[in-house]
Structures are given as C-alpha cells and as structure tokens.
Amino acid sequence: MKKLLIIGVLALVLAGCGDAYAKITNARNAIVSIGNKSVTRGQLFDLMMNQDPASTVITMAKQVILDEKVEVTDEIRADAAKSLEEIKESFGTQFTDYIKRFGYKDEADYLEKALIPFAQQDALVKKYVTENFETLATSYFPRKVRVIQTKTEEDAKAAINEVKDGGNFETVAAKYSSATAYKGELKLVHSESGYPAVVTTFLKTALNPTLTAEPLKDTTTNLFYVVQVVEAQPTRYQDEAIEALVELSSIAEKMFVELFKEGGFKVYDKIIFDLLKSDYSQYLP
C-alpha cells in the first residue's frame, strides 16, 4: 500500500504552520428539527468529537486498509453470512435487540457494517499469518501437547512414571488430573493459550517431542504440571497452526500496525493526534 491513509473527521482546516484542528463547514445549519428545536451540524460534530473520536479514526483507517487489500467476494459474503447465522442462533430472540443496542438498524445493516468487515479482516490476517508463518511460529511457538495438572508433586511424579512405562496419557490424566481442563487430550497450543508461565516456558524451549522429566511447579498456585510435547515443529502441522494463530487479536493488531506504517498514516487534527498519541500511539509514525 503506497497511498497515504489520510483520515479526516468531516472537514479538516489547516491553519498556517501551527497546530491544526478539525472544523466543520456550515456549523449552524440544522440537520434535524423537532418543533422549534433543532440539532445543527456543529452540535453533531461536537458530539462525535466527545465520543472517543480516536477509536473512530482507527476504525475508519482500518476499513480503508481492508477495502484496499480485500475484495468483498462471494466467499467473503458467505463467511459473513455464516457468522450471522451463528450469532443469531446464539442470541435467539434477543438478536434484534442486541444489534440495535450497538446502533445497527437491522440484520442487513449489521451484516454490511460489522460482519463483512470482520470477514475481510479474517481473510487479511490469514494471508498475513501465512506469509509470515516462520517468524510468527518462532514468536508464538505453536505446539501439539498433552497436559496433566495435579495438586501434589507426588501425583505428578507418579503420572510421569506411568507415562514413561507406556501408560496411555489420557488414562493417566483421568487418574491424577485435578482439573477437568487438563484431561490429557491432544491440543494445539501457543504462547497465548493461557497456561501458567512455567508451562509456557517449557513449551517455548521444547524443540523436539519430549516429556517433562520432573513436575513443573507453578509457584503462584502451588499446582504441578506434567507436559508431553507430541509435535514441536510447526511446519509439520502448518495449516492447523495458521488457523490457531489467525484467532489471536495480538497478531491482527501487529498486522495493522505494520500496514498503518506502510501506508503512511497521518492525522491532521491536533485534538485527534493527541488522543491517538495517548491511547493508540503504536499506530503513529
């Protein structure tokens, strides 16, 4: 993307070489009237400027990128429609109230303004992860693992010994695991899967299939973990790893930050710039 992403709030007026501020033309013109009361263009503009305009600008800029990078194809629309059906099923009779609470007129409006952009973003993130898989796999180290959590070190050691002796990992987990979240089933995990730091560190350094020689102790909870790394080379299960990484908001954020810089993102309003600098500085050059 070579063109500048120049984001304005209505109209921007630059005054000489000093700080510039967004202004609106015809500020006194009414846009809505009820009886003898009117809402003017200026009042609407002031309202917008007091409703997190920095977030609005970032959202607008992201949509510029998405529209340039991802064509709204039949496939994109199909993905959005699938998401719509899943959300409708999830919310049931409350669906209409749900979308109206967030400012959407109806189902069609929600599809066009929310779900299609989400589908565009998913497609762009998947492309980004695919093209940068080696680097991202090093940072997020996706692994295929089995994990047991125990309350005592003795149980963890017993579990390790039984697995070493050929015991089925899930069967051993059913015997010793102290939490239903750790049933010993095979999972594809990564650095943001929510495991304790001691487990995450072990996974990062596991470059080959392995089993913890000793229980891993989480000193914050005094719980113990037994970890079996079944697959440690992400290229062997690249498609699965890509699908897992695409779900991470941190990767989408990383992608957009790079694209904002690549696109030469600029803001010509002092108020907006200061807000961005405070809350979204990563997007600024």
N, C-alpha and C positions, 0 to 999 in steps of 0.2 A: 504494500500500500504506500504510494508515494504522495498522494494528495494530502493536503493539510486537513485535519479534522477541526474545523473552526466552529465552536459551539456558542451560539448566542441565545440569550433569553429575550424573546421578541426582537427588539431592535437595539443594537449597540451603538452608542455615540462616543467617539474618541475625542477627547479634548486636548489638543496640543500634545506635548510630550509628558504631561503629568499623568496621575492615576486616572484611569478611565472607569466610568460607571455605566451600567446598563440603564437606558431610559426608554420610554415608550412614547410614540407619537400620538397626538390626539388624546391625551390622557383624560380629558374631561368628557369625552364622548361617551354617552350611555350605551351599554350593551344589553342591559335588562332593565325593565321598568315595571313596578307594581304600584298602581295608584299614582301618588305623587312622589314616590321614592324610586331612585334609580341606582344602578351599580355601574360605575364608569370603568373604562379601560384602565385607568390609573389605579383604581381600587383593586381590580382583579390582579393587576401586576404586583401591587404591594402584597397581596395575599399570597401569591405564588412565591415571592421572594422571602416570605416568612414561613414557608412550608418545606424546609430542607431543600433549598434550591441546588445545593452541591450534589446531593444524591440524584436529583432530577437531571442535572447536567451529565453526570457519569452515565446514567441510564440512557440518555439520548445519544451520547457518544458511542456507547456500546452497540446501540441499534444501528448507527451509521456503519460501524465495522461489520456487523452481522449482515446487513443488507449488501455490502460491497463484496464480502467474502463468500456468502452462502445464498445461492439462489433458492427461492421458495418453490421447490419442485413438488411433484405429486407425492414423492417419498416423504418429504418434509411435512406436507399436509397430512399424510397418513399417520406419521408418528405423532403429530399434534392431536389428531382425532382419537388415536388410541389412548393418549394421556387423558383426553377429555372424558372418555368413557370410564376410565379407571377412577377419575376424580368424582364423577357423577355417582358411580357405584359406591364409593367411599362415603360421600356425604348424603346420599339418598335424597329424601325430601327437603333437606336443608341446603341443597346445592345452589338453588336460585338466590336464597338469602346470603349465602356465602360469597358468591361472586359480586352481588350488588353491594355488599358491605365494603368491598375493595374497589368500588367505583365502576364496575362493568355493567353496561346496560342490559345485556342478555347473554345467552350462550354463544352466539355468533361473535359478539364483541369480545368476549373472554378468549375465544379461540384465536381470533386475529391478533389481539393486542398482547396476550400473555403466552398462550401455548405454542403458537407458531414461532415467536422469538425464542422460547425455550428450546424448541426442536432445532432451530438454527444454531443455537449455542451448543447443544449436544453434538451436532454434526461437526462444528468447528473445533470443539475440544477433542473429539475423537481423531480428527485429522492432525491436530497438534500433538496429541499423545503418540500417534503412530509415527509421525515424522521425527519425534524427539524421544523415542522409546528408550534408547540406550542410556541417555542422560537421566531421564526420569526414573528408570528402573534402578539406577545407582542411588538416586536420592530417596526413593520411596521403598526400595528393596522388597518387591512382592515375593512372597514365599508360599509354598504349599506345606502346611504344617498340621500337626495334631497336638492338642494341649490338654493336660490334666491339671486341675487346681486342687490342692489338699490343704487341710488345716494344720497338719503336723509334718515335720521333717521326716519322721519315721514312715508315715504313709507314702510320702513322695519317694523315699528310697526304696520302699517295697515295690512301688509301681515301676520304678526304673528297672529293678532286678527282674520283675516278671516279664517286662517287655524284652529285656536282653535275653531272657530264656525262651523267647519265641511266643510269648503271650500276645493275643490279639489286643491292639491298643484300645479299641472301644470297649472291649470286655473288661480290661484293666481299669479303664476310666469309670465304668459303671460301678466297680468295686471300691475305688478310692476317691473319686472326684467329690468335692464338697460343694459344687455349684452346677446347676443344670446347664449353664452357659459353656461348660467345659466337659462335653461328653466324649471327647476324643475323636470326633469325626474330622475328616479331612477338610480343611478350609484354605482358601487362598486369602492371605492377609498381607498387610503392608504396614508402613510406619505409622499410619493414621487409623489403624484398626482398633485402637483403644486398649491395647494390652498394657500391663504395667511396664515401667521403664526397664526393669531388669530383663523382661522377656523381649522387649523391642531391641535392646542392645544385643542380646544373644542372636536374634534373627538377623540383624544387620551384619554381624561378623560370621554368620554361617554361610559359607560359600559352597558347601557340598552337603549332601544328605547326612544327617547326624542325629544323635540322641543326647540329651543333656547327661553328662557323666555324673553330675551331682544336682540335687534340687536347687532351683533358682528361688531365692528368698526375696519377697517384696517387703522391704523394711518398713514401709508405710502402713501395711496391713498385717504383717507377720503371717502372710499366707505363702504357700510354696507351690512351685510350678515344675511340671515335667513337660518338656517340649521335644517333639520329634519332627525334624525337618525332613520332609519327604522329597521335595524338589526345591533346589536353590538357584537354578539357572533360569531366569525369566524368559529367555529366548525359547525354551522348551515348551512353554505354555503361554506364548506371547498374546494370542487372541484373548485368552481369559484375563491375563494381566491388564491388557488395554481396557477391557470392559470394566474392570475394577477401578482403574485409575481415572477413567472418564467421569466417575461419580464424585470425585473429590473436588470440593469447591476451591481448595487451595491451588489446584492445577488450573482451573478456569481463571482464577484471579491472576496467576502467574502469566498465563497466556495473554489476557487483556492488557496487563501492564506492559508487556513487550510490544503489543500491537499499538498501544497508545504512543509509545516512544517512536516506533517505526513510522507511525502516521503523522508525527509532528504535532501532537495535540497541543492546542494553545487556547487560552482563555483571555478575553479582552475586557473583563469586568473586574474591578478591584474587590468588590464585595465577594463575588463568586470565587475569585482566586484565593482570597484569604480563608474562605470556608474550606476550599479544596486543600489548601496547604495544611489546615488544621486536622481534617478528617480523612482526606484521600491523597496525601502527599505522594504516595507511590505512583500516582498517575501523572504527576507533573514532571516536566523535563528538568 
